Amino acid sequence: MSTIQTPTASKLALLGGTRVGEVTYSKFPQFSERAIERVVEVLRAGKAIGLGRFHSPEIAEAEDTISRYHGGQHVLACGSGHAALQGALAGLEICCGDEVITTPYTWGASISCILHQNAIPVFVDVERDTGLIDPAQIETAITPRTKAILAVHIFGQPANLQRLRAIADKHKLMLIEDGSQAHGAEIGGVRVGNVGDAAGFSCMGGKVLPTTEAGYLVTPHKSVFWKAAMIGQHMGRSPEKDFPDELRPWVDSLVYTYRVTPLNAVLLTEQFGRIDGWVAERRRHADLFREKIAGSRFLRMPDYAAGVKPVYHMLTMNFDAEAAGVSRNTFAAALKAEGMLAFGYVPSPIPDWTRLHWQDYSGPRVSWLDALAKAGVDYRGMALPNCRARVANSIETRFDFVDAQEEMISRMAEIVFKVEANISALRDHERVAGPAASAKR
Ligand SMILES: Cc1ncc(COP(=O)(O)O)c(C=O)c1O
């Protein structure tokens, strides 16, 4: 049942009025006393080297813990989400001009993992409501060079893994998941990370599963696990007992340093012990907020089909600029002035980013330009109407509610309704001052 808020007629903070008050969050990230004690033990024991399972029981424990969370798949603990994602591509032997169909609406590291393999990102449009890759756009982008689809579960919303898996299987492509923002998200009864041929997750300190910079790779394929270890881990972790003999001739130290430390391995294990409670709290708060803003005229959370269970790494909303008669940036600035974080997370479609434009690039040299030039890709001015609409009109807010914080959800709703109640004053303001220049965090 929706709660219709009483419009607050007081003057907007953006226009000199009194702000509603700052939206504050649970302490985040949280580390239990046990986790902290275990980290101290690791330091006291001088365990500073992350060579892998054979050397570090902490790494073995973390990988086994995460594997249990992901249905018994192979898990490689890594130093970051980017390391895990590049490991996923390397493990699948995707590189050197291979094409990877992916989303233009994400954090850059979802794409730089492709670039760092000298592979070629092929961007397709997203769903307008959620910003998730649109499965309907994929088949027309497939060429003889296509090797994989890389889907990103942006903002903790699960991409349509069932449809993506079916397309990948039909065309004999690999499916890679970027679950960096979506630990614990589910679709159709399956957890993200459990459908792809490989998935990479970030566990940097701001994520649903936070450590102090780490990540992990999940794969059902043993060979992918070991090939990923070979590009990113010391000597490919070849002293471990399951290392495949057929890979031994290629073991050396021509590696990226993508190791996890024992310290972060301990944190991975301990944090996974708490993830279910954290995810439940995020969902409970999101449901509450959805209920509270049901009467909003201009802001709407995406609609999710039955069986879609996001984890709300961030909360994303669709803003109706036409109905509001003000720009997204001005509306976000008004929310922000009242005390609520409000920003557009993706600044522009990734193919617009100039470091991909080998034709007229003039910045510091980057390693991928040759591969893009050789492939002859031209990313400049791609249409991508849904992505552009989302970039221009979505409003994101931080959503780290991992303890009961219902009063903050009420405050957020109060802020939204206060700005809406003052919409004509905001329109007048924008007419004179022009739209706010950006909706940065
Ligand atoms: C969607 C997405 N992919 C990849 C990454 C990269 O993770 P990391 O910063 O741990 O390398 C992040 C986070 O930073 C992310 O949000």
The ligand as an SDF file (V2000), in Angstrom:
LIG
                    3D

 16 16  0  0  0  0  0  0  0  0999 V2000
   30.3940   -2.8400  -12.4660 C   0  0  0  0  0  0  0  0  0  0  0  0
   31.8160   -2.8650  -11.9950 C   0  0  0  0  0  0  0  0  0  0  0  0
   32.7070   -3.6110  -12.6540 N   0  0  0  0  0  0  0  0  0  0  0  0
   33.9870   -3.6940  -12.2690 C   0  0  0  0  0  0  0  0  0  0  0  0
   34.4390   -3.0030  -11.1650 C   0  0  0  0  0  0  0  0  0  0  0  0
   35.9000   -3.0680  -10.8260 C   0  0  0  0  0  0  0  0  0  0  0  0
   36.1300   -3.5240   -9.5500 O   0  0  0  0  0  0  0  0  0  0  0  0
   37.4720   -3.0880   -8.7790 P   0  0  0  0  0  0  0  0  0  0  0  0
   37.3830   -1.6430   -8.4860 O   0  0  0  0  0  0  0  0  0  0  0  0
   37.4580   -3.9510   -7.5570 O   0  0  0  0  0  0  0  0  0  0  0  0
   38.5950   -3.4360   -9.7010 O   0  0  0  0  0  0  0  0  0  0  0  0
   33.5360   -2.2100  -10.4310 C   0  0  0  0  0  0  0  0  0  0  0  0
   33.9090   -1.4630   -9.2190 C   0  0  0  0  0  0  0  0  0  0  0  0
   34.7360   -0.7260   -8.9850 O   0  0  0  0  0  0  0  0  0  0  0  0
   32.1970   -2.1400  -10.8700 C   0  0  0  0  0  0  0  0  0  0  0  0
   31.3120   -1.3760  -10.2170 O   0  0  0  0  0  0  0  0  0  0  0  0
  1  2  1  0
  2  3  1  0
  2 15  2  0
  3  4  2  0
  4  5  1  0
  5  6  1  0
  5 12  2  0
  6  7  1  0
  7  8  1  0
  8  9  2  0
  8 10  1  0
  8 11  1  0
 12 13  1  0
 12 15  1  0
 13 14  2  0
 15 16  1  0
M  END
$$$$
